[in-house]
Amino acid sequence: MKTAFFLLLLTVSLHAADIQGWSLESPRDEIRPQFSTGGQGSLIITHDQREGLDGWFQKSFDIQGGSWQRFEVKRKISGVSNPRQSCLVRISWQDKDGQMVRIDERPVNSDPKLPMPSAEPEYPNDGRTDAQGWTSVGGIYRSPSKAARAVVELHLQWAPGGRVEWRYAEFVQTKEPRARKVRLATVHYRPSGKSPRQNCEEFAPHIAEAAKQHADLVVLGETVPSANVKAKPEELAEAIPGPSTRYFADLAKQHHLHIVLSIYERDAHLIYNTAVLLGPDGALIGKYRKVSLPPGEAAKGIAPGKDYPVFDTAIGKVGMMVCYDGFFPEVARELTKNGAEIIAWPVWGCNPKLAAARACENHVHVISSTFMEHNSGWMISAIYDHNGDPLATAPQWGTVAVAEVTLNQPYYGPYNLGDFRSMVPRHRPPVPAEK
């Protein structure tokens, strides 16, 4: 009886008091969860079995406006079905009076007649989880010049029966991170189809041109060795590694750049339309088997892939998709969920509006290389930015387009939502398991 009374008293006191400078917040009392503390200064939020509970620990950190700030906190969860959405951290920028401040530079393509947009909250990313179940959550941000403090919220929302424990939160000034600049290239060329080997060789001068323009990654077209060759896929499919991948691996090593193209791959009795990623040392970094097959390929006995791999490279995290994949949002979204910063896309033809959509909805750079005429209205060879706009295009056959991008630069669109790329993991809806 005394224990129950003590717990009730503790809950009431925590309802009203701060813990280590953290206040206890909830949108409404009727959906307020239970707050408590644990060992080593842990801050704990617990939900009962009711739906829709929402609460967070909140603390204000004094900062110098216009400076770089590093935030990090440790998180351990139990009974939470969707941690990315339920166990988020939110950071808001405020002036000395507690008011939201505005961003320093007008967003891309923003109407200059509109007021300068507000500095929207940041959403730190989930990092690695250690053997004890603690996940690092954090990020590095440049504070708006008019900001005097950062308000940090450590949440547990919409997690019936769930529990989250937060520990070791810190918010400190840091050095400006090195800009991660990379040069992305696409080749606009359709091979003659005289033979698989000659098809490959016809791309050599274009890869050399991309290297001359200091490209770090160059994307070629779909099924390069077999394109326009009068033979069935099963007659031309090859192993990976195989003759075609070795040829392009040598070019990648010669010019010290990454190359992506697709080929028909044979694996025992199966044939796949497979995109390969070759590194500047000539090594095969990885491959992706086309998941979405159009009727024509399915009728030829091509097998679909099942996975959405993303590869760590010297220039960043690279994912690949192939042609018909672009018609469906799921492929690019799965690659983005797996961490892709760049999506390389060998594509025979597709609606160019969908290329823009795949880049914009995921805020990733998409590089397309197509076999269609530039003015056909059915795909272009281009590098797309986070807004879905082509940064560079290759309009003539046999030309190369190159664009330099900064992978760790937040992108703010015309009607600013904040850094939308960081919001995608926190805000995208859960997808029910397919029956």
C-alpha positions in Angstrom: 0.0 0.0 0.0 2.8 2.4 0.9 4.6 1.5 -2.3 1.6 2.3 -4.4 1.1 5.6 -2.6 4.7 6.5 -3.2 4.5 5.7 -6.9 1.3 7.8 -7.1 3.0 10.7 -5.3 6.1 10.4 -7.6 3.9 10.5 -10.7 2.0 13.6 -9.5 5.3 15.3 -8.7 6.8 14.5 -12.0 3.6 15.8 -13.7 4.3 19.2 -12.4 8.1 19.4 -11.9 11.2 19.5 -14.1 13.7 16.7 -14.2 17.3 17.8 -14.5 16.2 20.9 -16.4 13.8 18.9 -18.6 10.1 19.8 -18.5 7.4 17.2 -19.1 5.1 18.0 -22.0 2.0 16.6 -23.7 -0.5 18.1 -26.1 -3.4 17.3 -23.7 -3.7 15.8 -20.3 -6.0 13.0 -21.5 -3.3 11.6 -23.8 -0.4 12.3 -21.3 1.9 9.3 -20.8 3.8 8.5 -17.6 7.2 10.2 -17.0 9.9 8.8 -14.7 13.7 8.6 -14.3 16.2 5.8 -14.2 19.8 5.1 -13.5 22.6 7.4 -14.9 20.2 10.2 -15.4 17.9 8.3 -17.8 14.6 10.0 -18.8 11.8 7.5 -19.2 8.4 7.7 -21.0 5.9 4.9 -20.7 2.6 4.4 -22.4 -0.2 2.2 -21.2 -2.3 0.2 -23.7 -4.4 3.1 -24.9 -4.0 4.3 -28.5 -2.7 7.8 -29.3 -0.7 8.8 -26.2 1.9 11.5 -26.8 4.4 13.1 -24.5 8.0 14.4 -24.5 10.8 15.7 -22.3 11.7 19.3 -23.3 14.8 21.4 -22.6 16.2 24.7 -24.0 19.9 25.1 -24.8 21.4 28.5 -25.2 23.3 28.8 -28.6 25.1 31.4 -30.7 23.1 32.2 -33.8 24.7 31.3 -37.1 27.0 28.7 -35.5 27.3 25.0 -36.1 25.8 22.8 -33.4 26.1 19.1 -32.7 23.3 17.2 -31.0 23.4 13.6 -29.7 21.4 11.5 -27.4 21.2 7.8 -26.6 17.8 5.9 -26.8 16.6 2.5 -25.7 13.2 1.2 -26.4 10.9 -1.7 -25.5 7.4 -2.6 -26.8 7.5 0.1 -29.6 6.4 -1.3 -33.0 7.5 1.8 -35.0 10.5 3.5 -33.4 11.3 5.8 -36.3 7.9 7.5 -35.9 7.2 7.0 -32.2 10.6 7.7 -30.7 11.7 10.9 -32.5 13.7 13.9 -31.5 12.7 17.4 -32.6 14.8 20.5 -32.4 13.2 24.0 -32.8 15.1 27.3 -33.2 13.9 30.3 -31.2 15.0 33.8 -30.4 15.6 35.2 -26.9 11.9 35.8 -26.5 11.0 32.2 -27.4 9.6 33.1 -30.8 10.3 31.0 -33.9 13.0 32.6 -36.2 13.2 32.8 -39.9 15.8 31.1 -42.2 18.8 33.1 -43.4 18.5 32.5 -47.2 15.4 32.3 -49.4 14.6 28.7 -50.6 15.3 27.6 -54.1 12.7 29.0 -56.6 10.8 30.9 -53.8 8.7 33.9 -54.8 10.6 36.9 -53.5 7.3 38.6 -52.8 6.5 36.1 -50.1 7.8 36.6 -46.5 11.0 34.8 -45.6 10.0 31.3 -44.4 10.4 30.3 -40.8 13.2 28.0 -39.7 11.4 24.7 -39.4 12.3 22.1 -36.8 15.2 19.6 -37.3 14.7 15.8 -37.0 17.9 14.1 -36.0 18.6 10.7 -37.6 18.8 7.3 -35.9 22.4 6.0 -36.0 23.9 2.7 -34.8 22.5 0.5 -32.1 25.0 -1.1 -29.7 25.0 -4.5 -28.1 23.0 -3.2 -25.1 20.2 -1.8 -27.3 21.2 1.8 -27.1 20.7 3.8 -30.4 22.6 7.0 -31.1 20.3 9.7 -32.4 21.9 13.0 -33.6 23.0 15.4 -36.2 25.0 18.5 -37.0 23.1 21.7 -37.9 23.8 25.4 -38.7 21.6 27.5 -36.4 19.8 30.4 -38.0 21.6 33.7 -37.4 18.7 35.1 -35.3 18.4 32.1 -33.1 19.4 32.4 -29.4 18.4 28.9 -28.2 17.5 25.5 -29.4 14.5 23.7 -27.9 15.0 19.9 -27.8 12.1 17.5 -27.5 12.6 13.7 -26.7 9.3 12.0 -27.7 7.3 8.9 -27.3 4.1 9.0 -29.3 1.5 6.6 -30.6 3.1 3.5 -29.0 0.5 1.5 -26.9 2.4 -0.5 -24.2 5.7 1.1 -25.3 8.6 2.5 -23.3 11.5 4.7 -24.3 14.6 5.6 -22.2 16.7 8.7 -23.2 20.2 9.2 -21.8 23.2 11.5 -22.2 21.6 14.3 -24.3 24.1 17.0 -25.3 23.9 20.0 -27.5 27.3 21.7 -28.2 28.9 24.1 -30.6 31.1 22.4 -33.2 33.1 23.0 -36.4 31.5 23.3 -39.7 31.5 19.9 -41.4 33.4 19.3 -44.6 31.1 19.8 -47.6 30.6 16.4 -49.3 30.8 17.6 -52.9 30.6 15.0 -55.7 30.3 15.2 -59.5 27.6 13.1 -61.1 27.5 12.3 -64.8 25.2 10.7 -67.3 25.9 9.5 -70.8 23.3 10.0 -73.5 24.2 7.3 -76.1 22.4 4.4 -77.8 24.7 1.7 -78.9 24.6 0.3 -82.5 23.9 -3.3 -81.5 26.5 -4.9 -83.8 27.8 -7.1 -81.0 27.9 -7.1 -77.1 31.6 -6.3 -77.1 31.3 -3.4 -79.6 28.3 -2.0 -77.6 30.6 -1.8 -74.6 33.5 -0.3 -76.5 31.3 2.4 -78.0 30.9 3.9 -74.4 34.6 4.1 -73.8 35.1 7.7 -75.3 32.0 9.0 -73.4 33.4 7.6 -70.1 36.7 9.3 -70.9 34.8 12.5 -71.5 33.1 12.2 -68.1 36.5 11.7 -66.5 37.9 14.7 -68.3 35.1 16.7 -66.6 36.2 15.2 -63.2 33.1 13.0 -62.8 33.1 10.8 -59.7 30.2 8.7 -60.9 28.9 8.1 -64.4 25.7 6.3 -65.3 25.2 4.4 -68.6 22.0 2.9 -70.1 20.0 -0.2 -69.7 21.2 -3.6 -70.8 24.2 -2.0 -72.5 25.8 -5.1 -74.0 22.6 -6.5 -75.5 20.9 -3.2 -76.5 19.8 -3.4 -80.2 21.6 -6.7 -80.6 19.4 -9.2 -82.5 19.4 -12.1 -80.0 17.3 -13.3 -77.1 18.3 -12.3 -73.5 19.1 -15.9 -72.6 21.6 -16.0 -75.5 23.4 -12.8 -74.3 23.1 -13.0 -70.6 26.4 -13.4 -68.7 27.6 -14.0 -65.2 28.6 -11.1 -62.9 31.6 -10.7 -62.8 31.8 -11.6 -66.5 33.2 -10.2 -69.8 31.1 -6.9 -69.8 31.6 -6.1 -66.1 35.3 -6.8 -66.4 35.5 -4.4 -69.4 33.8 -1.6 -67.6 35.7 -2.3 -64.4 39.0 -1.7 -66.3 37.6 1.6 -67.6 36.5 2.6 -64.1 40.0 1.8 -62.8 41.7 3.6 -65.7 39.7 6.8 -65.2 39.4 6.4 -61.4 35.6 6.9 -61.2 32.5 4.9 -60.4 30.4 3.4 -63.3 26.8 2.1 -63.2 25.1 0.2 -66.1 22.7 -2.6 -66.4 23.2 -6.0 -68.2 21.3 -9.2 -68.5 22.7 -11.5 -65.8 22.7 -15.3 -65.8 22.6 -17.1 -62.5 22.1 -20.8 -63.0 18.7 -21.2 -64.8 17.6 -17.6 -64.0 18.1 -14.4 -66.0 17.9 -11.0 -64.4 18.1 -7.4 -65.6 20.9 -6.3 -63.2 22.5 -2.9 -62.5 26.1 -3.1 -61.4 28.1 -0.5 -59.5 31.9 -0.6 -60.3 34.4 1.3 -58.1 37.4 3.5 -59.1 39.7 0.7 -58.2 38.0 -1.6 -60.7 36.2 -3.6 -58.0 32.6 -4.7 -58.3 31.0 -2.8 -55.4 27.6 -4.4 -55.8 24.6 -5.2 -57.9 20.8 -4.7 -57.9 18.4 -6.9 -59.7 15.4 -5.1 -61.4 12.4 -5.7 -59.2 9.6 -4.2 -61.4 9.3 -6.1 -64.7 7.2 -4.8 -67.7 5.1 -7.4 -69.5 7.7 -7.7 -72.3 10.5 -8.8 -70.0 8.3 -11.1 -68.0 7.1 -12.8 -71.2 10.8 -13.5 -72.1 11.3 -15.3 -68.8 13.2 -12.6 -67.0 13.1 -13.1 -63.2 12.4 -10.2 -60.8 14.8 -9.2 -58.0 13.7 -9.0 -54.4 16.0 -6.7 -52.6 16.9 -3.0 -52.5 20.6 -2.8 -51.6 22.4 0.5 -51.0 26.2 0.6 -51.1 28.6 2.7 -49.2 31.1 4.2 -51.5 33.9 6.7 -51.4 31.4 9.4 -52.6 28.4 8.4 -50.5 25.5 5.9 -50.3 24.5 4.8 -53.8 21.3 2.9 -54.8 20.3 1.7 -58.2 17.0 1.1 -60.1 16.4 0.0 -63.7 13.9 1.4 -66.2 10.4 0.2 -65.3 11.2 0.5 -61.6 10.8 4.3 -62.1 7.0 3.9 -62.7 6.5 2.8 -59.1 7.3 4.9 -56.0 8.1 1.9 -53.9 11.5 1.2 -55.5 13.0 4.6 -55.0 11.4 4.8 -51.5 12.8 1.5 -50.4 16.3 2.6 -51.6 15.8 5.9 -49.7 14.7 4.0 -46.6 17.9 2.0 -46.9 20.0 5.2 -46.9 20.5 6.1 -50.6 21.7 9.6 -51.2 22.1 9.0 -54.9 20.0 6.8 -57.1 21.6 5.7 -60.4 19.0 4.8 -63.0 19.8 3.1 -66.3 16.4 3.5 -68.2 15.4 2.7 -71.7 12.4 5.0 -71.5 9.9 6.3 -69.0 7.7 9.3 -68.3 10.1 12.1 -67.4 7.6 13.4 -64.8 8.2 10.2 -62.9 11.9 10.9 -62.8 11.2 14.2 -61.2 8.7 12.7 -58.8 11.2 10.0 -57.6 13.8 12.6 -56.9 11.4 15.1 -55.3 9.4 12.8 -53.1 12.5 11.3 -51.6 14.9 14.3 -51.7 17.6 12.3 -53.4 19.7 12.9 -56.5 18.6 10.8 -59.4 20.8 10.2 -62.4 19.0 8.8 -65.5 20.7 7.5 -68.7 18.2 6.8 -71.5 18.1 5.4 -75.0 15.2 7.8 -76.0 15.5 11.0 -78.1 15.8 14.0 -75.8 12.7 15.7 -77.4 10.6 12.6 -77.6 8.8 13.4 -74.3 9.7 10.0 -73.0 12.7 10.3 -70.7 15.9 12.3 -70.8 19.4 11.7 -69.7 19.8 14.0 -66.7 20.9 14.6 -63.1 17.9 15.6 -61.0 18.1 17.6 -57.7 16.1 17.2 -54.5 13.2 19.3 -56.0 13.0 17.0 -59.1 14.6 19.7 -61.4 17.3 18.7 -63.9 20.6 20.2 -62.8 22.2 19.1 -66.1 21.0 17.3 -69.2 22.6 15.6 -72.2 20.3 16.6 -75.1 22.4 15.2 -78.1 23.5 11.7 -78.8 27.0 11.0 -77.7 27.1 13.8 -75.1 27.8 13.8 -71.4 26.2 15.9 -68.7 27.9 16.6 -65.4 26.6 18.3 -62.3 28.3 19.0 -58.9 26.2 18.4 -55.9 26.7 18.7 -52.1 25.3 15.6 -50.4 25.3 17.0 -46.9 23.7 20.3 -47.8 20.0 20.6 -46.6 17.6 21.4 -49.3 14.8 23.9 -48.7 12.0 24.0 -51.4 10.0 26.9 -52.6 7.4 26.6 -49.8 9.7 25.7 -47.0 8.9 22.5 -45.0 12.4 22.5 -43.5 14.9 19.8 -44.5 12.3 17.4 -45.9 14.8 14.6 -46.4 15.3 14.3 -42.6 11.5 14.4 -42.1 10.8 11.5 -44.4 11.8 8.7 -41.9 9.9 10.4 -39.1 6.7 11.3 -41.0 6.2 8.8 -43.8 3.2 6.6 -42.9 3.6 3.0 -41.8 2.9 0.5 -44.6 0.7 -2.4 -43.6 2.1 -5.9 -44.3 1.0 -7.1 -47.7 -1.5 -10.0 -47.5 
